[in-house]
């Protein structure tokens, strides 16, 4: 089918578009199963005739510039491959997908390049009907052949998550130039139609598959609202709004993409980045340091109201930071060692002394949401799912009584130390004077904590102090962001700090986070190296769930299994988004479920562009 698409399908597409012909499904009454949107569970919240997204201002003025300050550097403009550090905003701003997310819903997609979507009750296939108006930035139409090309390219040469997802397609075909059908061959994965709906669409005529996996500083040809117009390697990337953007009047886009220009400026060091913000060199920042949010904004512009601070509470699972054990290392292969080291982390001391008590902490990976198993007893559906694996689920995690240790906040909690040393003794360790050693070979328990920011370093040093009291030597290695990312992606570390952002509809990405297959593939997010049949089975269960209650039970069962493995030490949960912005930038009064969205902002018409 790909060969057919490359030659005859492209010719046919030109004829269809030139004559203004539209497939029957788009021109007349929709077929059974065809819709303007698709949800993972339940029905889409917005009807087919919706005017705009509820969190967008359809009357937002166009114009001005948004300057975005990023920490780190980049050496590529291709975010779809493992190699290089790419500007991630290329996706969405420059390269579009078939459908776009509704950011007020758990997981619903609305028409973008695809005007409509069609599937059956068991989701054994998905068909996308392209909008005949869709164009790439070079003016060429987006046709089914481009979709098939993108699917095959990313399946064979893309990032590991793309390869994993798109390889699940058993057959792909284009019945006509504006229609693409993917068949799944009986694979029980109800999320796959949505995963394909989010697939980035690249133009066959402008992409060379042979060089696709190489880093590049050439901006890609996309169908999105912006084009790459200037690049300063390692320093900045400028995007300019395409005045001929084909999708500017789509309901999903009304009130979005309002700036004429967006510039991404990179900073190598966080203090310098903040000083640049205070001088107005970029327009907003998502503040990640409580200390700075608490007392770092006492400068004239903030006091006068020229700088605005927004505290936003999203409806998503709370982003959580962890110290991750690399279980590929023999010293972390024993769960008793990992649990003991979890007991030795003094959250109460760190939260009071470093973070003004602004953080909370919960076990698990879906904190603050209905998906979290922490503090909840397993229901009947969960117990049935966990039945083959109950031997590996501690009773307190199953019945919801498990709690992370709460210290006295002194930095010298004796109860936590005694409990940790007892577990380490069971694992074959004993104190030899002031050094904890394996009884069998006298090897000391030592490891390295890899960090890249000031906050990470402070946490790691405080933790190393607590470990020292147990006879454990932890060295702290600070590296620049580039080296940190390289070592993280290659799993060349003992322990590091990481954050997994979760949605209200976790799905295929969970395999990428902690599936067994991902543990041996460089570039995945299974940094801990988890390999557990229970995890794999529960990911499959959540993908097969058809109704929300059974889905929630499957996710909670997964959460219990992850907690039981003690793969990472929960550091803190972030319940709020702290956004500081110069008042030349305005935002809608309605906040999306996902929180702040710069694509919905606009430049105040009477404000001067920096």
JONORSUL-V443520 format. One record per backbone hydrogen bond with DSSP energy under -0.5 kcal/mol. CO is the residue of the C=O (numbers start at 0). NH is the residue of the N-H. E is the energy in kcal/mol with one decimal. If there is no record, write none. Layout:
# JONORSUL-V443520
CO,NH,E
CO,NH,E
This chain:
# JONORSUL-V443520
0,4,-2.6
1,5,-1.9
2,6,-1.1
3,6,-0.6
3,7,-0.6
3,8,-2.2
4,9,-1.0
6,10,-1.5
7,11,-2.6
8,12,-2.4
9,13,-1.6
10,14,-1.8
11,15,-2.7
12,16,-2.7
13,17,-2.3
14,18,-2.1
15,20,-2.3
16,19,-0.6
22,25,-1.7
22,26,-2.0
23,27,-2.3
30,33,-2.0
32,118,-1.2
34,116,-2.8
35,110,-1.4
37,108,-2.7
46,49,-1.6
52,55,-1.9
55,57,-0.8
56,59,-2.0
62,602,-0.6
63,259,-1.3
63,260,-1.5
64,66,-0.5
65,67,-0.6
65,262,-2.5
66,68,-0.5
66,282,-2.5
66,283,-0.6
67,69,-0.6
67,264,-2.7
69,266,-2.6
75,86,-1.1
76,78,-0.6
77,80,-0.7
79,158,-1.1
83,85,-0.6
84,74,-2.6
84,75,-1.2
85,87,-0.8
86,89,-1.4
87,90,-1.6
88,92,-1.3
89,93,-2.3
89,94,-2.4
92,225,-2.4
93,95,-0.5
93,223,-2.7
94,91,-3.1
95,200,-2.8
96,112,-1.2
97,111,-1.4
97,113,-3.0
99,109,-3.1
100,102,-0.8
101,104,-1.7
102,592,-0.6
102,593,-1.3
106,39,-2.4
107,101,-2.6
108,37,-2.0
109,99,-2.9
112,114,-0.6
112,130,-3.1
113,111,-1.1
115,128,-2.4
116,34,-3.0
117,126,-3.0
119,122,-1.0
123,183,-2.5
124,119,-0.6
125,181,-3.0
126,117,-2.5
127,129,-0.6
127,179,-2.1
128,114,-2.0
128,115,-1.4
129,131,-0.5
130,133,-1.9
133,141,-2.0
135,138,-2.2
139,135,-3.1
140,142,-0.7
142,145,-1.2
142,146,-1.2
143,147,-2.5
144,148,-2.2
145,149,-2.5
146,150,-2.6
147,151,-2.3
148,152,-2.7
149,153,-2.7
150,154,-2.0
151,155,-1.8
152,156,-2.9
153,157,-1.2
158,162,-2.5
159,163,-2.5
160,164,-2.6
161,165,-2.7
162,166,-1.3
164,167,-1.6
165,168,-1.3
170,182,-3.0
172,174,-0.5
172,180,-3.0
175,178,-1.8
176,143,-3.0
177,129,-2.9
178,175,-0.7
179,127,-2.7
180,172,-2.3
181,125,-2.2
182,169,-2.0
182,170,-1.8
183,186,-1.7
186,188,-2.0
188,191,-1.0
190,193,-1.0
190,194,-2.2
191,195,-2.5
192,196,-1.4
193,197,-1.3
195,198,-1.4
196,98,-2.6
198,97,-0.8
199,201,-0.6
202,205,-1.4
202,206,-0.5
203,206,-0.9
206,208,-0.7
207,210,-1.3
207,211,-0.6
208,211,-0.6
210,213,-1.7
215,76,-2.2
216,218,-0.5
219,221,-0.6
220,202,-0.6
221,136,-2.8
224,241,-3.2
226,228,-0.5
226,239,-2.6
229,237,-3.0
230,232,-0.6
231,234,-3.0
231,235,-2.2
234,265,-3.0
235,231,-3.0
236,263,-3.1
237,228,-2.7
237,229,-1.3
238,261,-2.6
239,226,-2.2
240,242,-0.7
241,244,-2.0
244,247,-1.2
246,249,-1.5
249,252,-1.7
249,253,-1.0
250,52,-0.6
250,253,-0.6
252,255,-2.4
257,62,-2.6
259,240,-3.1
260,65,-2.3
261,238,-3.4
262,67,-3.4
262,264,-0.7
263,236,-1.6
264,69,-3.3
266,71,-3.7
268,272,-2.0
269,273,-2.1
270,274,-2.3
271,275,-2.0
272,276,-1.6
273,277,-2.3
274,278,-1.2
275,280,-2.6
276,279,-1.9
282,581,-2.3
283,68,-0.7
284,286,-1.0
284,579,-2.4
286,577,-0.6
287,289,-0.6
288,292,-2.4
289,293,-2.7
290,294,-2.2
291,295,-2.7
294,297,-0.5
296,298,-1.3
298,301,-1.0
298,302,-2.0
299,303,-2.2
300,304,-0.8
300,305,-1.2
300,306,-2.0
305,582,-3.0
307,309,-0.5
307,580,-2.8
309,311,-0.6
309,578,-2.8
311,313,-0.7
311,576,-3.3
318,573,-3.1
319,499,-0.7
320,570,-3.0
320,571,-0.9
321,323,-0.6
321,497,-2.4
322,568,-3.0
323,495,-1.1
324,326,-1.2
325,328,-2.2
328,331,-1.7
329,332,-1.6
332,334,-0.6
333,336,-0.8
333,337,-1.6
334,338,-2.5
335,339,-2.1
336,340,-2.4
337,341,-1.5
338,342,-1.7
339,343,-1.0
341,344,-1.3
343,345,-0.6
344,346,-1.2
345,349,-1.8
346,350,-3.2
347,351,-1.8
348,352,-2.5
349,353,-2.6
349,354,-0.9
350,354,-0.8
350,356,-2.7
354,357,-2.6
359,572,-3.2
365,368,-1.1
366,317,-3.0
368,371,-1.4
372,375,-2.1
378,382,-2.6
379,383,-2.0
380,384,-2.0
381,385,-2.5
382,386,-0.8
385,388,-2.2
386,389,-0.9
388,391,-2.0
389,392,-1.5
391,393,-0.6
393,396,-0.6
393,397,-1.9
394,398,-2.6
395,400,-0.9
395,401,-2.3
397,377,-2.4
404,406,-0.6
411,413,-0.6
412,416,-1.5
413,417,-2.7
414,418,-2.3
415,419,-2.2
416,420,-2.5
417,421,-1.9
418,422,-1.8
419,423,-2.4
420,424,-1.9
421,425,-1.8
422,426,-1.6
423,428,-2.5
424,427,-1.5
427,438,-3.0
429,436,-2.8
430,432,-0.6
431,433,-0.8
431,434,-1.3
434,431,-3.7
434,436,-0.6
435,444,-2.3
436,429,-2.7
437,441,-2.0
442,437,-2.3
443,445,-1.0
444,472,-1.5
446,474,-2.0
447,449,-0.6
447,494,-1.2
448,476,-2.8
449,496,-0.7
450,478,-2.4
452,456,-2.2
453,457,-2.5
454,458,-2.4
455,459,-2.5
456,460,-2.6
457,461,-2.2
458,462,-2.4
459,463,-2.7
460,464,-1.8
461,465,-1.7
462,466,-2.5
463,467,-1.8
464,468,-0.9
466,469,-1.4
466,471,-2.2
467,470,-1.7
470,435,-2.8
471,473,-0.7
472,446,-1.7
472,474,-0.5
474,448,-3.1
474,476,-0.5
475,477,-0.6
476,450,-2.7
479,483,-2.5
480,484,-2.4
481,485,-2.3
482,486,-2.5
483,487,-2.4
484,488,-2.7
485,489,-1.5
486,491,-2.7
487,490,-1.0
488,522,-1.9
490,492,-1.2
493,325,-2.2
494,449,-3.1
495,323,-3.5
497,321,-2.5
498,500,-0.6
506,509,-2.2
507,510,-1.3
507,511,-0.9
508,512,-1.6
509,513,-2.7
510,514,-2.0
511,524,-1.6
514,518,-0.9
515,518,-0.7
516,519,-0.9
517,520,-1.4
519,521,-0.6
520,523,-1.3
524,526,-1.8
525,528,-1.1
527,326,-2.2
531,535,-2.0
532,536,-2.4
533,537,-2.2
534,538,-2.1
535,539,-2.0
536,540,-1.8
537,541,-2.1
538,542,-1.7
539,543,-1.5
540,544,-1.1
542,189,-2.0
546,550,-1.9
547,551,-2.9
548,552,-2.0
549,553,-1.9
550,554,-2.3
551,555,-2.5
552,556,-2.3
553,557,-2.0
554,558,-2.6
555,559,-2.4
556,560,-1.9
557,561,-2.4
558,562,-2.5
559,563,-2.3
560,564,-1.1
561,565,-0.6
561,566,-0.7
562,565,-1.1
566,324,-2.3
567,569,-0.7
568,322,-2.0
571,320,-2.3
572,359,-1.1
572,574,-0.8
573,318,-0.6
575,577,-0.5
576,311,-2.7
576,578,-0.7
577,286,-2.6
577,579,-0.5
578,309,-3.6
579,284,-2.4
580,307,-3.4
581,584,-2.3
583,603,-3.1
585,601,-2.1
591,594,-1.6
592,314,-2.7
594,591,-0.8
596,599,-2.4
597,600,-1.4
598,256,-1.7
600,257,-0.6
601,585,-2.9
603,606,-2.2
